[in-house]
Amino acid sequence: MPDGTEVGRVSLNGGGLSASFLTYGTVLQDLRLEGHPEALVLGFESFDPYLTKSPYFGATAGRCANRIRDGHLEIDGTSHQLDLNFLGKHSLHGGAVSMGKKCWAVLDVSDNTVVFEIVLGDGEMGYPGALRAQARFSLLSDGVLDIEYTATSDAPTVCNLAHHSYFNLDGSATILDHVLQVSADHYLPVDDELIPTGELRAVAGTAFDFRTPAPIAQASRAGLVDHNFCLSSERQSLREVAFLRSSASGVTMRCATTEAGLQVYDGAKINIDHPGLSGMDMKANAGVALEPQVWPDALHHAGFPSPLLRPGETYRQKTQFTFELEKS
């Protein structure tokens, strides 16, 4: 790190998967599936580009993932001004120096599991409360990347964590031909600054209707895709919510989560002037991010699932990405 802090890498194997994680942001640096040579996620071979060129590749976004309009929070009648790191007027992914851009401690590691922990101080990036968060990553049987997030706070705050990998299941230049299915009847329209308007719009009859599998290009042709798909009105037990497939490689990915929303970003703004894993050229639509989380800007919209976390409560999220290489 610029201040001299050493960054570690942890390598895991299990269930036909191999993965490398960095202590910086708990970044999933590389992910491979047995029988498929290309990396399944976007990333860099070395660390330095993550500091200046990475759009949250593989990181844990938080303490509040996604956008908060005007960087403004009001909790129990008290206003809090957050760091304005998006367009100079909104807050994104917890601020400019968020948990996705800091080094975490390694609490435990085995052949197929690593547990990270970080403590964010009261007032960091404007957020109230000292937040202690843990991230457990495990490679389980049958190609499962299992992610568990927990967090506690000593004061009322917001907590909304999201794993932010960009997936590419065939190593091609874009993911526009990948077929996507999302179990959501509604999505959140956004304004020109990607802030939710507050409307819940039915996907039926729109380019965002992925209730049956369709190429990502279906929505991308209509403009930038960086929207929350409304899976439920509150956190649920673990259930499958999305499916991604490349016909070119035969690799499929299923996403199961406890979360109420799934942010889908088609990577349209990726424009990296540095080679990625295996020398990949990472330009527009090189990867798609599927980010389970609470709906964005939730405190500003009555009826959105709440991201509030109070003392004595424990934030819990479980998400699984399951990979399979179809037999030809």
Residue, then its C-alpha position, 0 to 999 in steps of 0.5 A: m500500500p502507499d503507506g507501506t502496509e503489506v498486502g497478502r494473497v490467500s489461495l484456496n482450492g475446493g469443489g473443482l474451483s481455485a481462487s486467490f483473494l487479496t487482503y486488500g478489500t477482500v478482492l477476489q483476484d482470480l477464480r478458475l473452474e477445473g476444465h475451463p482455462e480462462a479466469l471467470v472474473l476480471g482482475f489483474e495479475s499484480f497488485d498495483p493496478y488495483l489502487t488506481k485502475s480497478p472499478y471495484f474488481g472482486a472487492t467487498a463494497g461497503r459499509c453501504a454498497n451502491r449509491i446514496r443520494d447527496g451522501h445524506l443519511e438521517i437516522d433517528g432524527t440525526s443527519h450525517q453527511l457522507d463522503l461524496n465520491f460519486l460525481g462529487k455529489h453522491s456517495l458510492h460503495g461507502g466512500a473514497v476510502s471504503m472497506g473495499k479499498k482498505c486492508w483486512a486482517v486474516l482471522d483464519v485460513s484453510d485449504n478451502t476457506v478464508v475469514f477476513e475481518i475489518v473494523l471501521g471507526d465511528g465517523e469514517m467516511g461520515y458513517p456513524g458507529a464503529l463497524r466490525a465486519q467479517a467476510r468468510f469465503s469458502l470453495l465447497s463441493d460441486g463448484v460453489l463459491d460460498i460467501e458469508y458476511t456478518a457485521t455489528s455496530d456500536a451505534p445505529t448505522v447503515c450496513n449493506l455489503a456486496h461482493h463486486s466481482y465482474f464475471n466473464l464465463d468464456g474469456s471473450a471481449t464482451i459478455l453481451d452474448h451471455v444469457l442471463q435470467v433474474s427472478a425479479d418482476h420489478y426493477l428500479p428506474v434511475d435518473d441520469e446520475l444513476i440514483p433510483t427515482g423511487e419508482l418500482r417498475a414492472v419488467a414486463g414489456t421492457a428490456f429488463d425482463f429477464r424472467t426467462p433467459a435472454p442475452i444481456a445485449q437485450a438490455s444493453r442495447a437500450g442503454l447502460v445497465d446499472h440497475n437494481f432488480c427487486l427480488s423481494s421486499e426483505r431479506q429471505s432465506l437462501r434461494e436461487v435468484a439468477f442464472l448466467r451462461s456462456s454458450a461459447s464455453g458451456v460454463t454456467m453460473r447460478c447465484a443464490t442469496t439471502e438479499a432483497g436486491l440484485q444490482v446488475y451492471d453490464g460493465a459498459k464503462i469499463n475502459i482499462d489501459h492495463p492488461g487483465l488476467s492472462g493478458m485480457d484486454m478489458k474494455a466496454n462490457a468485458g464483464v458483468a457484475l451481479e451484486p446481491q444487496v439491499w436496494p440502493d438509496a434505501l433510506h430515502h425511499a419509504g417501502f424500500p428494504s431497510p439497511l439500518l443496523r443497530p447495536g445488539e443486532t448482527y447483519r448477516q448475508k449469505t450468497q453462493f455462486t455455483f459454477e458448472l462446465e456443461k459436458s459436450 
